[in-house]
Amino acid sequence: MSGKYRFSFGPWNIHEGADPFGPTVRDGIEFAKKLKMYKNLGFDGVQFHDDDAVPDMDNLSAQEIVKKAKEVRAMLDGEGLAAEFVAPRLWEDARTIDGAYTANDPACREYAKDRSRRTIDIAAALETRLIVLWLAREGTYIREAKDSSVAVEQIVEAINGMLAYNPDIRIAIEPKPNEPMDQAYIPTTGHAIAVSFMTDAPQRVGVNIESAHAILAGLDPSDEMGFALAYNKLFTVHLNDQNGLKFDEDKSFGAVDLRRAFNQVRILDRYDYGAAGEFVGLDVKAMRTQKQSVATKHLANSREIFLRLVKVARSIDNKTVNQLIADRDYEELDMLIVDHLMGK
């Protein structure tokens, strides 16, 4: 069972514990030391932002960026790891304060497009074809500041430029309804898939579904995954958990709602997610209270919960489930699932 699924996380998931209301509480760890933790925690893939691989990339030439990315590729090889994807970090530069691809300033939009091309160069050097696109600041604080129809056209234009720049890449849009923007233009899986069909190569554009982002939109992550699977567009997932409709918490997978986690695992397993090489990606943060020596338990725990839920999903009596569905006895089905999750 465990050999079927490959797991990934990003280096930002081993973090110092700072939040908007307080400073760091743990020491930083060098990137190379983080890489040495992956295999011991049971992970084979590394998620990257572009500047995780090439820090200070805006001050480097295209050639220097590729050279440094190839050095990181050698580090991955040395640890027996693969790069799962690279994502352009388009939300921290002063030029993207008003959006990246949807900024009202044409010069800012061009910066975002150029940065995306450099991200694709990094991905090629790291030997991954997958680009994850979190459209973090593509939205508004007030409706009148932008034209939402034009904004969608601008996003599609940017994606088409990326697809044309490298015909080997695939792009996974990661939808989120809010934060850091008040309202995002591509808030849900349905929006992202609709955008994919507006592009020049719809078969190369899919989604990355993050559990917490779906929950923040008031949706069930397993239903979002099923929707994407029906379109063959679930390119990757970011599993975590979320305690209500507030800020993006990135809690350990299954830590808040075990049944919700069960249904995510169940639909992924039912439709052979991972059979085409997809990773089970985690985007989870350690509690701020964790001491330095135990600040990776959230990763190992999330992976273990996923694998245990695979066993739970596979051991359920599907004959009884199907009969209860046929009988429309959903109360009994409800209790069957609860009993099964409780080990009865």
VOBA-1610 file (N, C-alpha, C; in pm, whole numbers, padded with zeros to 5 digits, always signed):
BEGIN
Met+00082-00120+00000Met+00000+00000+00000Met+00086+00126+00000Ser+00180+00133+00096Ser+00256+00257+00109Ser+00343+00283-00011Gly+00376+00177-00088Gly+00459+00196-00205Gly+00385+00260-00320Lys+00252+00257-00316Lys+00173+00314-00426Lys+00177+00465-00425Tyr+00175+00522-00310Tyr+00169+00667-00297Tyr+00306+00726-00269Arg+00334+00836-00339Arg+00456+00913-00312Arg+00414+01047-00253Phe+00489+01091-00154Phe+00452+01211-00080Phe+00553+01323-00103Ser+00503+01446-00097Ser+00590+01562-00114Ser+00550+01672-00015Phe+00643+01761+00012Phe+00613+01885+00082Phe+00717+01988+00042Gly+00688+02112+00072Gly+00780+02221+00040Gly+00866+02257+00159Pro+00984+02310+00135Pro+01074+02346+00247Pro+01013+02447+00342Trp+00915+02525+00296Trp+00850+02622+00385Trp+00767+02554+00493Asn+00740+02426+00477Asn+00663+02354+00579Asn+00748+02317+00701Ile+00879+02333+00691Ile+00967+02327+00809Ile+01006+02472+00835His+00940+02535+00929His+00948+02680+00937His+00973+02727+01080Glu+00991+02858+01090Glu+01036+02917+01216Glu+00923+02955+01311Gly+00798+02946+01265Gly+00685+02969+01354Gly+00640+03113+01367Ala+00691+03201+01282Ala+00641+03339+01285Ala+00498+03343+01231Asp+00419+03438+01279Asp+00287+03462+01222Asp+00262+03613+01223Pro+00150+03659+01169Pro+00128+03805+01163Pro+00126+03873+01299Phe+00118+03794+01406Phe+00104+03854+01538Phe+00224+03828+01629Gly+00327+03763+01575Gly+00441+03733+01660Gly+00563+03694+01580Pro+00680+03704+01641Pro+00806+03677+01571Pro+00835+03527+01562Thr+00951+03494+01507Thr+00992+03354+01497Thr+01013+03296+01637Val+00986+03167+01650Val+01003+03099+01778Val+01097+02979+01766Arg+01140+02950+01643Arg+01235+02841+01619Arg+01346+02892+01529Asp+01462+02829+01539Asp+01573+02867+01453Asp+01547+02823+01309Gly+01598+02900+01216Gly+01591+02861+01077Gly+01683+02743+01049Ile+01649+02666+00946Ile+01729+02549+00907Ile+01771+02567+00763Glu+01897+02543+00734Glu+01946+02559+00599Glu+01875+02463+00504Phe+01859+02509+00379Phe+01789+02430+00278Phe+01850+02291+00264Ala+01981+02283+00258Ala+02047+02153+00239Ala+02017+02059+00356Lys+02007+02112+00477Lys+01975+02028+00593Lys+01829+01983+00588Lys+01741+02068+00537Lys+01602+02029+00521Lys+01590+01911+00423Leu+01667+01916+00314Leu+01660+01809+00215Leu+01696+01674+00278Lys+01787+01676+00373Lys+01828+01551+00437Lys+01719+01493+00527Met+01617+01571+00559Met+01508+01524+00644Met+01401+01448+00566Tyr+01393+01470+00436Tyr+01279+01419+00358Tyr+01266+01268+00366Lys+01370+01197+00332Lys+01361+01051+00328Lys+01330+00993+00465Asn+01390+01049+00569Asn+01364+00999+00704Asn+01218+01017+00745Leu+01153+01117+00687Leu+01013+01142+00717Leu+00919+01066+00624Gly+00975+00996+00524Gly+00894+00916+00433Gly+00851+00988+00307Phe+00924+01092+00268Phe+00887+01174+00153Phe+00989+01159+00041Asp+00938+01163-00082Asp+01022+01147-00201Asp+01027+01270-00289Gly+00934+01364-00270Gly+00924+01479-00358Gly+00937+01610-00284Val+00995+01708-00355Val+01013+01842-00299Val+00932+01941-00382Gln+00847+02016-00316Gln+00774+02125-00380Gln+00861+02251-00373Phe+00860+02329-00478Phe+00942+02449-00483Phe+00861+02571-00523His+00885+02683-00455His+00867+02812-00517His+00994+02839-00597Asp+00984+02927-00695Asp+01102+02953-00777Asp+01221+03001-00695Asp+01195+03088-00596Asp+01308+03140-00518Asp+01345+03052-00399Asp+01272+02940-00378Asp+01325+02837-00290Asp+01446+02772-00355Ala+01437+02753-00487Ala+01548+02692-00560Ala+01657+02793-00592Val+01616+02915-00626Val+01713+03018-00666Val+01681+03146-00590Pro+01734+03161-00469Pro+01710+03284-00393Pro+01760+03408-00467Asp+01694+03519-00445Asp+01735+03647-00503Asp+01738+03642-00656Met+01648+03566-00714Met+01652+03542-00859Met+01627+03668-00941Asp+01557+03766-00885Asp+01531+03888-00961Asp+01658+03967-00989Asn+01763+03938-00918Asn+01890+04009-00938Asn+01991+03925-01016Leu+01945+03816-01077Leu+02033+03728-01154Leu+01990+03725-01299Ser+02083+03695-01386Ser+02050+03679-01527Ser+01982+03544-01548Ala+01921+03528-01665Ala+01855+03401-01697Ala+01954+03286-01692Gln+02075+03310-01740Gln+02178+03205-01740Gln+02221+03170-01598Glu+02235+03271-01513Glu+02273+03246-01374Glu+02164+03168-01300Ile+02039+03199-01330Ile+01927+03129-01267Ile+01931+02981-01301Val+01950+02949-01428Val+01954+02808-01470Val+02073+02737-01406Lys+02187+02803-01399Lys+02306+02743-01340Lys+02281+02706-01194Lys+02222+02799-01118Lys+02195+02772-00977Lys+02089+02663-00960Ala+01990+02661-01048Ala+01886+02558-01040Ala+01945+02420-01066Lys+02040+02412-01157Lys+02105+02283-01185Lys+02187+02236-01064Glu+02242+02329-00989Glu+02313+02292-00867Glu+02216+02232-00765Val+02095+02285-00758Val+01993+02229-00668Val+01951+02091-00717Arg+01940+02075-00848Arg+01907+01943-00904Arg+02010+01838-00859Ala+02137+01876-00858Ala+02241+01784-00812Ala+02224+01751-00665Met+02180+01848-00585Met+02154+01823-00443Met+02039+01725-00427Leu+01935+01740-00506Leu+01822+01647-00501Leu+01867+01506-00537Asp+01946+01496-00642Asp+01997+01365-00684Asp+02074+01299-00570Gly+02153+01380-00500Gly+02233+01326-00391Gly+02151+01272-00276Glu+02028+01322-00262Glu+01939+01276-00154Glu+01835+01177-00203Gly+01837+01145-00333Gly+01738+01053-00388Gly+01600+01113-00396Leu+01590+01244-00419Leu+01463+01315-00422Leu+01432+01367-00562Ala+01306+01394-00585Ala+01261+01453-00711Ala+01191+01585-00682Ala+01203+01678-00775Ala+01125+01801-00768Ala+00985+01772-00820Glu+00882+01800-00739Glu+00746+01776-00787Glu+00700+01887-00879Phe+00716+02011-00834Phe+00673+02125-00916Phe+00752+02249-00875Val+00738+02353-00956Val+00790+02485-00922Val+00676+02585-00940Ala+00665+02678-00846Ala+00560+02780-00850Ala+00623+02919-00849Pro+00582+03007-00940Pro+00634+03145-00934Pro+00579+03216-00811Arg+00668+03276-00734Arg+00624+03351-00615Arg+00597+03495-00660Leu+00472+03521-00693Leu+00434+03648-00755Leu+00364+03743-00659Trp+00371+03716-00531Trp+00290+03795-00438Trp+00374+03873-00337Glu+00505+03862-00341Glu+00587+03929-00239Glu+00666+04048-00293Asp+00667+04069-00422Asp+00739+04182-00480Asp+00651+04307-00479Ala+00714+04422-00460Ala+00638+04547-00457Ala+00564+04573-00587Arg+00614+04515-00697Arg+00550+04537-00827Arg+00419+04459-00842Thr+00393+04366-00750Thr+00269+04288-00760Thr+00170+04324-00649Ile+00186+04441-00592Ile+00097+04482-00484Ile-00048+04495-00533Asp-00064+04528-00663Asp-00196+04544-00722Asp-00232+04425-00811Gly-00169+04311-00783Gly-00187+04194-00868Gly-00062+04170-00951Ala-00055+04053-01010Ala+00059+04018-01096Ala+00014+04024-01241Tyr-00053+03918-01288Tyr-00104+03917-01425Tyr-00218+04016-01444Thr-00286+04054-01335Thr-00401+04145-01346Thr-00372+04285-01292Ala-00245+04317-01271Ala-00211+04451-01224Ala-00259+04555-01325Asn-00299+04670-01277Asn-00342+04777-01368Asn-00225+04841-01440Asp-00106+04826-01387Asp+00015+04881-01449Asp+00073+04779-01547Pro+00082+04810-01677Pro+00135+04714-01774Pro+00278+04669-01743Ala+00359+04758-01686Ala+00497+04720-01652Ala+00499+04613-01544Cys+00406+04621-01451Cys+00397+04519-01345Cys+00350+04386-01402Arg+00258+04390-01496Arg+00215+04267-01560Arg+00330+04202-01636Glu+00412+04283-01700Glu+00525+04228-01775Glu+00629+04166-01681Tyr+00649+04228-01564Tyr+00738+04169-01465Tyr+00689+04030-01426Ala+00559+04016-01401Ala+00503+03887-01359Ala+00521+03782-01469Lys+00502+03821-01593Lys+00519+03727-01704Lys+00665+03684-01718Asp+00755+03780-01704Asp+00897+03746-01714Asp+00939+03655-01599Arg+00893+03685-01479Arg+00925+03601-01364Arg+00872+03459-01387Ser+00755+03447-01448Ser+00698+03315-01477Ser+00783+03239-01577Arg+00838+03309-01673Arg+00928+03242-01769Arg+01054+03192-01699Arg+01106+03270-01607Arg+01224+03225-01532Arg+01189+03105-01444Thr+01067+03102-01392Thr+01020+02986-01315Thr+01021+02861-01401Ile+00976+02874-01523Ile+00974+02761-01615Ile+01116+02713-01644Asp+01209+02806-01657Asp+01350+02769-01675Asp+01401+02688-01556Ile+01363+02730-01436Ile+01404+02659-01315Ile+01345+02518-01315Ala+01217+02508-01350Ala+01152+02377-01353Ala+01224+02283-01449Ala+01260+02333-01566Ala+01332+02250-01663Ala+01465+02204-01607Ala+01536+02294-01537Ala+01665+02257-01478Ala+01648+02156-01366Leu+01536+02163-01295Leu+01508+02068-01186Leu+01444+01939-01238Glu+01418+01936-01367Glu+01363+01817-01434Glu+01222+01783-01386Thr+01139+01888-01373Thr+00996+01868-01351Thr+00920+01946-01456Arg+00808+01891-01498Arg+00725+01956-01600Arg+00609+02034-01539Leu+00589+02022-01408Leu+00470+02079-01346Leu+00497+02217-01287Ile+00413+02312-01326Ile+00414+02448-01270Ile+00284+02466-01193Val+00295+02505-01066Val+00175+02536-00987Val+00158+02687-00984Leu+00035+02729-01009Leu+00005+02872-01021Leu-00097+02911-00915Trp-00048+02963-00802Trp-00137+03021-00703Trp-00153+03168-00737Leu-00273+03206-00775Leu-00301+03342-00822Leu-00332+03431-00702Ala-00230+03447-00617Ala-00250+03501-00484Ala-00310+03642-00483Arg-00260+03730-00570Arg-00307+03869-00568Arg-00391+03904-00691Glu-00439+03800-00761Glu-00527+03827-00874Glu-00670+03840-00824Gly-00702+03960-00778Gly-00832+03988-00722Gly-00841+04136-00688Thr-00934+04171-00599Thr-00953+04312-00566Thr-00979+04330-00417Tyr-00952+04451-00372Tyr-00997+04494-00242Tyr-01129+04571-00255Ile-01147+04639-00369Ile-01277+04701-00400Ile-01311+04667-00544Arg-01437+04641-00569Arg-01482+04593-00699Arg-01448+04691-00813Glu-01457+04820-00783Glu-01444+04919-00890Glu-01300+04936-00941Ala-01203+04874-00871Ala-01063+04895-00907Ala-01024+04822-01034Lys-01094+04713-01067Lys-01060+04633-01184Lys-01186+04584-01253Asp-01170+04545-01377Asp-01277+04483-01455Asp-01257+04333-01449Ser-01349+04259-01387Ser-01329+04116-01365Ser-01326+04037-01495Ser-01396+04083-01598Ser-01390+04014-01727Ser-01254+04031-01791Val-01203+04152-01787Val-01068+04178-01840Val-00965+04099-01761Ala-00982+04090-01630Ala-00886+04019-01546Ala-00874+03873-01587Val-00987+03807-01615Val-00982+03668-01658Val-00906+03657-01791Glu-00931+03751-01882Glu-00859+03751-02009Glu-00709+03769-01987Gln-00673+03853-01891Gln-00530+03874-01861Gln-00466+03748-01804Ile-00538+03677-01719Ile-00486+03552-01664Ile-00467+03449-01774Val-00565+03437-01861Val-00554+03342-01972Val-00438+03379-02063Glu-00422+03507-02091Glu-00310+03553-02174Glu-00176+03513-02112Ala-00163+03530-01981Ala-00039+03495-01913Ala-00014+03344-01920Ile-00118+03264-01898Ile-00102+03119-01905Ile-00066+03075-02046Asn-00130+03134-02146Asn-00095+03101-02283Asn+00050+03132-02314Gly+00099+03242-02260Gly+00240+03275-02280Gly+00332+03172-02218Met+00296+03121-02101Met+00375+03017-02036Met+00371+02887-02114Leu+00254+02850-02162Leu+00240+02727-02240Leu+00322+02734-02368Ala+00325+02850-02431Ala+00400+02867-02555Ala+00550+02870-02528Tyr+00590+02922-02413Tyr+00732+02935-02381Tyr+00800+02800-02371Asn+00728+02701-02315Asn+00783+02566-02304Asn+00670+02467-02329Pro+00672+02399-02445Pro+00561+02308-02479Pro+00555+02182-02395Asp+00653+02160-02307Asp+00655+02039-02225Asp+00586+02057-02090Ile+00564+02181-02048Ile+00512+02203-01913Ile+00362+02178-01905Arg+00317+02147-01784Arg+00176+02147-01748Arg+00158+02246-01635Ile+00044+02309-01629Ile+00017+02413-01529Ile-00101+02371-01443Ala-00081+02371-01312Ala-00188+02340-01217Ala-00225+02468-01144Ile-00345+02518-01171Ile-00395+02637-01102Ile-00439+02596-00961Glu-00396+02673-00862Glu-00433+02645-00723Glu-00533+02750-00676Pro-00663+02716-00678Pro-00764+02817-00643Pro-00773+02841-00493Lys-00809+02965-00460Lys-00832+03004-00321Lys-00924+03125-00322Pro-01024+03130-00234Pro-01125+03237-00245Pro-01081+03373-00191Asn-00987+03374-00098Asn-00948+03501-00036Asn-00809+03485+00028Glu-00759+03593+00083Glu-00630+03596+00154Glu-00515+03556+00061Pro-00431+03648+00022Pro-00417+03784+00076Pro-00515+03887+00019Met-00573+03861-00098Met-00672+03955-00151Met-00805+03936-00079Asp-00885+04039-00078Asp-01017+04030-00016Asp-01104+03931-00093Gln-01102+03943-00226Gln-01179+03854-00312Gln-01092+03814-00431Ala-01081+03684-00457Ala-00998+03635-00567Ala-01084+03611-00691Tyr-01022+03625-00808Tyr-01095+03605-00933Tyr-01115+03458-00968Ile-01025+03372-00924Ile-01036+03229-00954Ile-01044+03154-00821Pro-01161+03159-00754Pro-01170+03112-00615Pro-01191+02963-00596Thr-01235+02891-00699Thr-01272+02751-00680Thr-01219+02664-00793Thr-01230+02534-00773Thr-01189+02438-00875Thr-01265+02459-01004Gly-01394+02486-00994Gly-01474+02509-01114Gly-01424+02627-01194His-01389+02737-01126His-01333+02852-01195His-01203+02816-01266Ala-01116+02742-01195Ala-00986+02706-01252Ala-01002+02619-01376Ile-01093+02523-01369Ile-01114+02434-01484Ile-01176+02512-01600Ala-01266+02605-01570Ala-01321+02689-01677Ala-01211+02768-01746Val-01119+02824-01668Val-01006+02896-01726Val-00923+02805-01815Ser-00903+02681-01771Ser-00820+02588-01850Ser-00875+02571-01990Phe-01007+02572-02006Phe-01068+02553-02138Phe-01063+02679-02223Met-01024+02790-02163Met-01004+02913-02240Met-00863+02924-02296Thr-00774+02837-02250Thr-00634+02847-02293Thr-00611+02777-02426Asp-00492+02797-02479Asp-00457+02739-02608Asp-00431+02589-02600Ala-00406+02536-02480Ala-00378+02393-02463Ala-00448+02343-02338Pro-00582+02328-02343Pro-00657+02289-02223Pro-00609+02160-02158Gln-00556+02068-02238Gln-00511+01941-02183Gln-00388+01956-02094Arg-00322+02069-02104Arg-00201+02094-02025Arg-00227+02184-01905Val-00352+02218-01881Val-00386+02306-01769Val-00488+02235-01680Gly-00453+02218-01554Gly-00542+02153-01459Gly-00541+02226-01327Val-00556+02151-01217Val-00568+02214-01087Val-00481+02145-00982Asn-00446+02223-00882Asn-00391+02174-00757Asn-00493+02210-00650Ile-00555+02110-00591Ile-00658+02136-00490Ile-00598+02127-00352Glu-00606+02237-00279Glu-00564+02239-00139Glu-00688+02227-00051Ser-00682+02134+00045Ser-00797+02109+00132Ser-00849+02236+00196Ala-00760+02312+00259Ala-00801+02431+00334Ala-00863+02536+00243His-00812+02549+00120His-00866+02649+00029His-01010+02616-00009Ala-01038+02488-00029Ala-01176+02448-00058Ala-01267+02476+00061Ile-01217+02446+00179Ile-01297+02469+00301Ile-01325+02618+00319Leu-01226+02703+00289Leu-01244+02847+00301Leu-01348+02900+00203Ala-01370+02826+00093Ala-01474+02863-00002Ala-01609+02804+00036Gly-01616+02735+00153Gly-01739+02674+00197Gly-01772+02546+00124Leu-01669+02482+00065Leu-01687+02361-00015Leu-01618+02243+00050Asp-01658+02124+00009Asp-01594+02003+00061Asp-01478+01964-00030Pro-01359+01945+00025Pro-01243+01914-00060Pro-01260+01788-00144Ser-01325+01686-00089Ser-01340+01562-00166Ser-01430+01583-00287Asp-01531+01668-00274Asp-01616+01699-00390Asp-01539+01777-00495Glu-01456+01869-00450Glu-01371+01943-00545Glu-01276+01849-00618Met-01221+01752-00545Met-01132+01655-00607Met-01208+01568-00708Gly-01328+01526-00670Gly-01408+01446-00761Gly-01443+01522-00888Phe-01472+01649-00875Phe-01502+01734-00991Phe-01382+01739-01085Ala-01263+01761-01028Ala-01142+01767-01110Ala-01110+01632-01172Leu-01130+01525-01097Leu-01105+01391-01150Leu-01196+01361-01268Ala-01320+01408-01262Ala-01413+01384-01372Ala-01365+01449-01501Tyr-01290+01557-01488Tyr-01235+01626-01605Tyr-01092+01582-01637Asn-01037+01487-01559Asn-00898+01444-01574Asn-00802+01561-01557Lys-00830+01646-01459Lys-00750+01766-01438Lys-00695+01780-01296Leu-00694+01672-01221Leu-00636+01679-01087Leu-00487+01646-01098Phe-00407+01749-01121Phe-00264+01729-01145Phe-00186+01706-01016Thr-00234+01763-00905Thr-00171+01742-00775Thr-00266+01789-00666Val-00232+01757-00541Val-00312+01800-00426Val-00221+01855-00318His-00278+01944-00237His-00214+01992-00115His-00307+01957+00000Leu-00276+01851+00071Leu-00362+01807+00180Leu-00324+01877+00310Asn-00426+01920+00382Asn-00409+01977+00516Asn-00547+01981+00581Asp-00564+02060+00683Asp-00695+02072+00745Asp-00716+02215+00791Gln-00839+02246+00824Gln-00879+02384+00848Gln-00988+02386+00952Asn-00973+02474+01051Asn-01070+02483+01161Asn-01161+02604+01138Gly-01255+02588+01045Gly-01353+02693+01021Gly-01315+02789+00911Leu-01403+02885+00886Leu-01387+02982+00777Leu-01314+03105+00828Lys-01182+03092+00842Lys-01104+03207+00885Lys-00976+03209+00803Phe-00863+03242+00861Phe-00740+03245+00784Phe-00695+03104+00750Asp-00607+03093+00653Asp-00556+02965+00604Asp-00462+02906+00708Glu-00508+02800+00777Glu-00433+02749+00893Glu-00329+02644+00858Asp-00349+02567+00751Asp-00255+02461+00712Asp-00229+02364+00828Lys-00335+02321+00893Lys-00320+02225+01003Lys-00291+02086+00948Ser-00239+02000+01031Ser-00207+01863+00990Ser-00330+01795+00930Phe-00307+01717+00827Phe-00415+01652+00755Phe-00495+01562+00849Gly-00626+01581+00852Gly-00714+01499+00934Gly-00721+01540+01080Ala-00648+01646+01117Ala-00641+01682+01259Ala-00770+01748+01309Val-00846+01810+01220Val-00970+01877+01261Val-01091+01789+01234Asp-01102+01738+01113Asp-01221+01663+01072Asp-01176+01534+01006Leu-01173+01426+01082Leu-01123+01299+01033Leu-01212+01243+00922Arg-01343+01264+00935Arg-01432+01213+00830Arg-01411+01288+00699Arg-01390+01416+00707Arg-01361+01495+00587Arg-01231+01447+00523Ala-01133+01418+00604Ala-01007+01364+00552Ala-01028+01227+00490Phe-01109+01143+00555Phe-01140+01010+00504Phe-01199+01018+00363Asn-01290+01110+00343Asn-01354+01120+00212Asn-01258+01170+00104Gln-01160+01251+00142Gln-01058+01291+00045Gln-00973+01170+00005Val-00929+01095+00104Val-00849+00976+00075Val-00930+00876-00006Arg-01056+00859+00031Arg-01141+00759-00034Arg-01157+00789-00183Ile-01179+00914-00218Ile-01200+00943-00361Ile-01070+00938-00438Leu-00959+00979-00376Leu-00831+00967-00444Leu-00797+00821-00469Asp-00819+00737-00369Asp-00786+00596-00383Asp-00880+00526-00481Arg-01006+00564-00479Arg-01105+00501-00568Arg-01070+00524-00715Tyr-01016+00641-00746Tyr-00987+00674-00885Tyr-00838+00665-00918Asp-00766+00585-00838Asp-00626+00552-00868Asp-00538+00676-00882Tyr-00567+00778-00802Tyr-00478+00894-00801Tyr-00338+00848-00763Gly-00240+00895-00835Gly-00102+00854-00811Gly-00052+00753-00912Ala-00144+00686-00981Ala-00103+00582-01077Ala-00027+00641-01195Ala-00051+00768-01226Ala+00018+00835-01335Ala+00139+00914-01286Gly+00181+00888-01163Gly+00299+00955-01108Gly+00270+01076-01022Glu+00141+01107-00999Glu+00108+01223-00916Glu+00155+01200-00772Phe+00199+01306-00710Phe+00237+01302-00568Phe+00117+01334-00479Val+00119+01280-00359Val+00031+01327-00253Val+00106+01439-00183Gly+00070+01561-00217Gly+00140+01676-00161Gly+00077+01720-00030Leu+00160+01761+00063Leu+00114+01818+00189Leu+00153+01965+00195Asp+00065+02046+00250Asp+00099+02185+00281Asp+00053+02209+00423Val+00136+02170+00518Val+00100+02173+00659Val+00208+02247+00738Lys+00164+02318+00839Lys+00257+02395+00922Lys+00258+02340+01064Ala+00375+02339+01124Ala+00385+02298+01264Ala+00317+02401+01353Met+00258+02354+01460Met+00203+02447+01558Met+00314+02539+01607Arg+00278+02660+01634Arg+00378+02758+01678Arg+00441+02718+01812Thr+00370+02636+01888Thr+00418+02595+02020Thr+00520+02481+02014Gln+00539+02421+01896Gln+00631+02308+01886Gln+00776+02352+01910Lys+00847+02271+01989Lys+00990+02296+02010Lys+01068+02253+01887Gln+01187+02306+01874Gln+01269+02282+01756Gln+01286+02133+01726Ser+01309+02053+01829Ser+01343+01912+01809Ser+01226+01829+01759Val+01102+01881+01771Val+00985+01804+01729Val+00900+01883+01630Ala+00964+01970+01554Ala+00890+02059+01464Ala+00873+02001+01324Thr+00889+01867+01311Thr+00856+01802+01184Thr+00749+01694+01202Lys+00696+01683+01325Lys+00594+01580+01350Lys+00469+01601+01266His+00436+01725+01235His+00317+01753+01155His+00325+01687+01018Leu+00446+01675+00964Leu+00465+01613+00833Leu+00451+01461+00843Ala+00523+01401+00935Ala+00515+01256+00954Ala+00374+01214+00995Asn+00311+01293+01081Asn+00175+01260+01126Asn+00075+01266+01011Ser+00085+01369+00927Ser-00009+01384+00816Ser+00005+01268+00718Arg+00128+01229+00690Arg+00151+01115+00601Arg+00093+00987+00661Glu+00115+00967+00791Glu+00066+00847+00858Glu-00087+00843+00859Ile-00149+00957+00883Ile-00295+00963+00883Ile-00349+00929+00745Phe-00286+00980+00640Phe-00329+00947+00504Phe-00322+00797+00481Leu-00210+00735+00515Leu-00193+00592+00489Leu-00288+00507+00573Arg-00314+00549+00697Arg-00411+00475+00778Arg-00551+00487+00719Leu-00585+00604+00666Leu-00716+00622+00606Leu-00730+00546+00475Val-00619+00523+00406Val-00624+00435+00289Val-00670+00296+00333Lys-00613+00246+00441Lys-00653+00114+00493Lys-00800+00115+00533Val-00843+00221+00597Val-00983+00231+00639Val-01074+00231+00517Ala-01039+00309+00415Ala-01122+00318+00294Ala-01129+00184+00222Arg-01018+00112+00220Arg-01014-00014+00147Arg-01080-00129+00223Ser-01094-00114+00352Ser-01150-00223+00432Ser-01299-00209+00458Ile-01358-00102+00413Ile-01502-00084+00436Ile-01580-00188+00356Asp-01692-00231+00407Asp-01777-00331+00341Asp-01858-00263+00232Asn-01804-00261+00111Asn-01870-00190+00002Asn-02002-00255-00040Lys-02013-00386-00020Lys-02139-00453-00052Lys-02251-00398+00035Thr-02221-00381+00165Thr-02321-00324+00256Thr-02347-00178+00222Val-02242-00105+00191Val-02258+00035+00152Val-02352+00047+00034Asn-02327-00033-00069Asn-02409-00026-00190Asn-02555-00065-00163Gln-02576-00163-00074Gln-02712-00203-00041Gln-02785-00092+00034Leu-02716-00026+00126Leu-02777+00084+00199Leu-02810+00200+00106Ile-02725+00222+00008Ile-02754+00326-00091Ile-02877+00287-00172Ala-02881+00160-00213Ala-02997+00113-00290Ala-03125+00123-00209Asp-03116+00097-00080Asp-03233+00104+00008Asp-03265+00249+00050Arg-03177+00339+00017Arg-03187+00479+00056Arg-03194+00494+00208Asp-03120+00409+00275Asp-03114+00415+00421Asp-02986+00489+00459Tyr-02989+00618+00440Tyr-02869+00698+00461Tyr-02835+00716+00609Glu-02933+00705+00696Glu-02903+00711+00839Glu-02815+00592+00879Glu-02850+00474+00828Glu-02770+00357+00860Glu-02632+00366+00795Leu-02627+00420+00675Leu-02498+00441+00608Leu-02413+00538+00688Asp-02475+00642+00738Asp-02405+00740+00821Asp-02341+00672+00941Met-02416+00585+01007Met-02364+00516+01125Met-02258+00416+01086Leu-02274+00352+00971Leu-02172+00258+00924Leu-02037+00325+00908Ile-02039+00443+00849Ile-01913+00516+00828Ile-01853+00558+00962Val-01936+00609+01051Val-01886+00651+01183Val-01828+00532+01258Asp-01899+00420+01258Asp-01849+00299+01323Asp-01715+00257+01266His-01706+00263+01134His-01583+00219+01068His-01465+00310+01105Leu-01492+00440+01110Leu-01387+00533+01148Leu-01346+00516+01295Met-01439+00467+01375Met-01410+00446+01518Met-01354+00307+01545Gly-01333+00229+01437Gly-01271+00099+01452Gly-01364-00009+01500Lys-01496+00011+01487Lys-01593-00088+01535Lys-01612-00196+01430
//
